[in-house]
Amino acid sequence: MLIHLESLLSTSDPLVLVFQLLRHHKKLLVKKCVSSLKEEDLKGKKVFVRVDLNVPLDHNHNITDDARIKASVDTIQYLMKCGSRVVLASHLGHPIAKDPNYSLKLLVPRLSEPLGVTVKMANDCIGQVVEDMVSNMPSGGVLVLENLRFHHEEVQNDPEFAKHLASLADLYVNDCFRNAYKPHASTERVADYFKPAVAGLQMKKELRYLFEDVSYLETPFLAVVGGSKLSAKIGVIDKRVNHLLLGGGLIFTFFKAQEGSVGSSLVEEDMLGPAESLYMKVARRGVEILFPADVVAANWIAARAEVKYDIDPFEIPDNWIGVDIGRKTIDRYSQAIAEKLAGLGGRGVKTIIAGDDTAAVVKKMGLADKMTHISMGEYACLQLLEGIPLPAMLALDDDPVEKVVPEDESDDDHC
């Protein structure tokens, strides 16, 4: 969870996806968006859309959260209304080979509902049969290709596999922000064989919040950082935050780095040195850091485990596992956040949620509509906030405009 505390100055909202390529010259590269393509550009065209249909399933193959399906609807409907033949490509899970338990057929009924059409399903993502199905699609029709990861060439970013994918369509739209940090065949390489290759509307939404509203502006940044892996968040902590509240499993890497007794708690052994260095570095930079005063521990990770509360995080008993912050720390963190927000007076506050588990909790608590933005990106979100370019975004067509952001102008032809 990231809370972005915005300055008194209001920002323009040009809805552009930008990367700062040359920081010293403030030269920005603007990527084209599907919204810049109109009906005359899209009618009758076959459009290859990389979407994120990698939804969680229970043991009976029921969808437990369809947020990613819903996030893809706007782009698909835009293309349908323009008369395109929409070819959807995605992965599901991490199959080793072709496996019906990871077939996208499981998702087609749920996708058909919001689109109001019968979505067709292919038995593969490449090959002559698939090409024939695409050729016979009506304008406004939607076809889902089978799981991309049934072919190992997908994750290998194989150029030949990318060429086969590209042969199915006339233009390319990437609306899968979640995988934008991965250089895979369907997210990066395939863009080499399309003109145009543009960003989708969900990608637009993500970059609008994460780059313009958060990454570019130098404003106070309060981060509530949890999860199990410090290694995934260390860059954002190091470069972005002014106020830091730590929780989740990653705190035990910090405590062990400070020679605490953490029992059998999860620890990234290779991050002990970086954790100690990070603490010293951000402290010298004047970052306000709050560590847990107490933790909850369990004798094992299970619903029926024995649980102990109010445990000193430096003195977790042997064979016990620290699982998260304790009750005193919850009160302390709540007060700290409230004080920071109160200190802002009438200034704007933006709340950005990054991470599947955090997003699930926010929704379960009925607070989703109170958040500025719930990112679908997770690691892509963290890399962007850290300032690392995303391969899938760099692969898309440029709409080169040299700008210094922010500017008081709006251009709805770009995302």
N, C-alpha and C positions, 0 to 999 in steps of 0.2 A: 504494500500500500504506500503510495506516495502522495503527500499533501503539498501542493504547490501554492505558496503564499505570494499572490501577485502584487505588484507595486501600485502606487496611486495612479500611475499613468495608464490610461486605457490603451488597448492595442487594436490595430486594424485587423480585419479578418479577410484577407484576400483569397483564402482557400487555395493556397499553393503548396505543393509538395516540394520542399527545398532541401538541398544538402549544401553545407558550406564547404566548398572544395578548396578554396584558397583563403584560409582564415585571415591572413594579414591584409589581403586585398578585398575581403568581404565580397568575393564573387560567388554568386549563388547559381546553382543549376536547377531549373524548374522542369519537372517531369510532366509529360502530357497525361491527361486523364480521359477516361471513357466519356465523360460529360462534354469534352471538346469535339466528340464525334456526333454528328447529327443524323437524322433519318436518311438523308441522301447518301451518307457515308456507310450506313449500316444495313439498309434494306436489302434483303436477299443474301447478305453476306454470311459466310460461315465464321463464327467467332469462337475461338478456343479460349475458355475462361478457366484459369486456375483458381479454384475456390478452396475453402477449408471446410470439408465435411467430416473431419476427424473428430467425431463426437464420442463421448463416453457411453459405453454399453454395459448393461448388467450381464449376469451369467445366462440369462434367457434371451440375450440379444435385444433387449428393449433399450431405447434411447433414454438416458437418465437426465440429459441436459441438451436441448436443441438450440442453444444460443448461437452456435456457429452456423447452423443451417439458416436461422433467421437473419444473421448478419450478411449472408450472401444474396438475400432476396432482392434488395434494391438494385443491384447491378444487373441481375438476371432479368428483372422486370423492365428495366430501362432498355435493354437489348431487345426483349420481346416486343415492346411497344414500337421500337424502330424497325421491326420486321426482320430481325436477324434470325439466323438458325444457330441456336446456342448449344455449344458443346462443352460440357462441364467435366473438369478433370480434378481429381483429388486423391489423397491416400487415406487409409484408415488403419490405424495401429502400426505395428511393426512385423508384418508377416515375413517369414523366411522364404516361403514359396507361395504358390497359389493355394489359398485356404478359404473355404466358404464362410468360415467364422469372421473373416475380414472383408467380405464382399460388400460393395456399396449398394447392392440390391436391398440390403436391410434398411437403407435410408430413403429409398425412392418414394415410398408412400408419404413419409413425413414432409419431403420436399415438395411433393405435388400439391399439398394442401394450401400453402400460402400463395403458390403461383397460379392456382385455379386451372391448371391443365394437367393432362396425364403425361408425366415425365417418362420418357422411354429409357431403357437400360441396355447397354451393350455388354457382351460377354468378355470383352477385352478392351484394351485402350489403344491398340494398334492392329494393323492387318487389313486385308481386303474386305472382310465382312464388315468391319467397323467403318471403313471408307464408304462402302455401299450404303450403310445405314445413314451416315452423315449426308451423303448426296441426295438421299430420298426424303430428307427432313423438310417439312413445310416451313414457310416463313413464320416466325414466332414460336416454333417448336423447340423443345428442350430435350437433349440427350445426355445421359450420364455415362461416362466411360468407366470401365472397371478399374479397380484399385491400381494406381500407378506403381505401387511398391510390389505388385506381383511380378514385376520385372526389376531385377537388381540393378539394371542400368540406370534407373531413375535416381537413386541416391549416389551413384557414381558420376552423375553429371555427364553421361555418355553422349557425345555429339550425334552418333548415328540414331540412337533412340530418340533424341530430341528432334532430329529431322523427320522421323516417322510420325511423331506427334504433330509437328508443324504441317505435315502434308494433309492433315485433316481439315485445315481451316484457312481463311483468308487474312485474319488479323488476330491479335493476341491481347487479352486483358488479364492482368494479375490482380486478384482481389484477395490473396492469401497472405495477409500481413504476418500472421503467426510464423510462417516458414520463410519469411523474407531474408532471414539471416543465413539460411542454408543454400549453398550453391548446388542445387539439384537440377536435373534435366528439365523439369517442368516449370521451375521457378526462375532459372537463370539462362541456361544454354538455349532453350527453345526460343527465347526472344531474339536471338541472332538471325533466325530464319523468318521473321515476320516484319512486315511494315504496313501499318503501324503496330507497335507494341506499347500498350498504355496501362496505367493504373486503374483499378476499379474504384467504386464509390466507398467501399469499406476501407480500402487502403487510404483513400482521401481523408476519411474521418479520423483514422488513426494518426496520420501525419499532421493533420490540422492541430490536434491537441498536443501530441508529443513533441513536435518540432516547433511549431510557431508559438503555442501557448506555454510551453515548458522549456524546451531545450535552448531556444535562442535567447530568451530574456534572462538577464542577470538579476534575479530576485531571490528573496529568502526562500529556502527549500527545507521543509521538515520531512524527514523520511522515517516511516515506521517499517523496519526491515525485519522480515522473518523468513521462514522456510528452512530447509535443511542444509543448503549449500551456500557457504560464504563465497566460494569461488565464483558463483554466478552473479553475485551482487557487488563484489569488491570494487569494480570500476566505477559504478554509480556512487558508492559511498565516498570513494576517494576524490572524485571530481565534482560532484554536484551538490552535496548536502551542506546545510548550515547548522541544522539541528537533527540529531540522530537518536532514535529510540530502537533498541535491539531486542528481539524476541525470537521465538521459534527454536529449532534445533541448532541453528548456526551459532548461538550464544555459547555453546559448550566448547566450540573451537577456541573462542576468545578466552574463556575461563581456564582451559587447559594451557593455553599459551602463557597465561599469567600464573602458572604452576598451581592451579586449583585442582582439587580432587573431584573428578566428574563421574566417578563410578564407571558404568558401562554405557554412558551417554554417547550419542553419535558425535564423532569428531573427524574432521578432515585433517589427517595427520600431516599431509603435505602443505597445509595452509597455516600451520602453527607459526612459522616464521613470518609470513605475510600478514597474519592477523596482528601480531605484536607490532610490526612495523607500521601497519595501517593505523593502529590506535595512536601511536606516537605522532604520526604524520598529521592526522586530522586534528589532534589536540593542539599541536603547534600552530595549525591554521586557524585556531579559534573556534572549531566546531564544538558545539555543546552536545555531549554524549551522555545518554542515560543507559546504564546497565541494569538488569533485573536485580532487585534486592532479595527476592526469593523466587523459588521455582517449584513446580509440581514434579514429583518423581513417581515412577511405577516400577514394579518388580519385573514386568515384561510388557510388551506392547500387544494388548488384547482388551476386548471389552470387559472381561471379568478380572482384569489385573488388580492387584492391591495398589492403592494409591496413597502417597504421603504428600501433605501440603506444608507450606511455609518452610521449605527446606533451604538452607543456606547454599547458594549456587557454587560456593567454593568447597563445600563439605557434603557432597552427595555420597551416600553409603556405597560400599563395594557391591557390585552386582545389581545396583539399582540404576535406572535409566532416567535422566532428566528429560522431560517431554516439552515443557513450555514455561512461560512466566507464571508466577504465583499471584495470589490475591492482593497482596500488598503492592506488588508491582503494577497490577492492573489499575489500582486506584491512583498510584503515583503517575503513571503514564497518562491516564485520563485527565488528571489535574494539569499536567504539563501541557497537553494539547489544548485544553480549554484556555489556559493562560496565554498561550501563543496566539490563539485566535482572538481572544479578547483584546490583546495588545495591538491588534491590527485596526481596531476601530471600525470605520466604514469601508476599509479597503477590501477589494475583491479577494476571495479565496477560491482556489480551484483544487478539487480532490480527484486524483488520478489513481485508479485501482489497477495494479498489474500483478497477475498471478491467478491461476485457476482456482486454487483453494480459497484465497482471499475473496475473489469474486463470488464464489459459491456461498460463503458466509454472509457477505453483504446482501445477496439476494434473499437468502433464507431469513435474514433479519428484517426484510422489507425496506432496506435502505438504498436500493439501487437507484431510485429516482432522485435521491439526494446527492448522488455523486456527479461530478462534472463529466467524467469519462471512465468507463470500464474497458480497459484495453483487452483485445483478443490476442495480443502478441506475446506476452510473457517474455521469453528470452529476446525476441526481436525488440520489444519495448525497452528492455534493459540495455541492449546494445546501442539503441538509438539515443537514449538518455546519456549513455556513456560517451557518445560522440563517434561510435564506430559505424562506418557506412555499411548499408545492407546490400549484399550482392544482388538480390532480386530487384531492388529498386534501381541500382546503377545500370542494370541491364535494359531498363525501359527507355523509350524514346525521349530525347531531350526536347524541351521547348526553351532553348537558351535565351535567357533574359538576364542581363546583369543588373542586380538590384542590391540595395542595402535595406535590409528588413529591420524595423517595420516601415512601411510607407502607407500613406493615406490613399489607397486605391484598392479597387476590387475588380477581379476578373473571373467571372463564373465559367469561362471557357477552359479553365485549368483547375486541377484539384490540388 
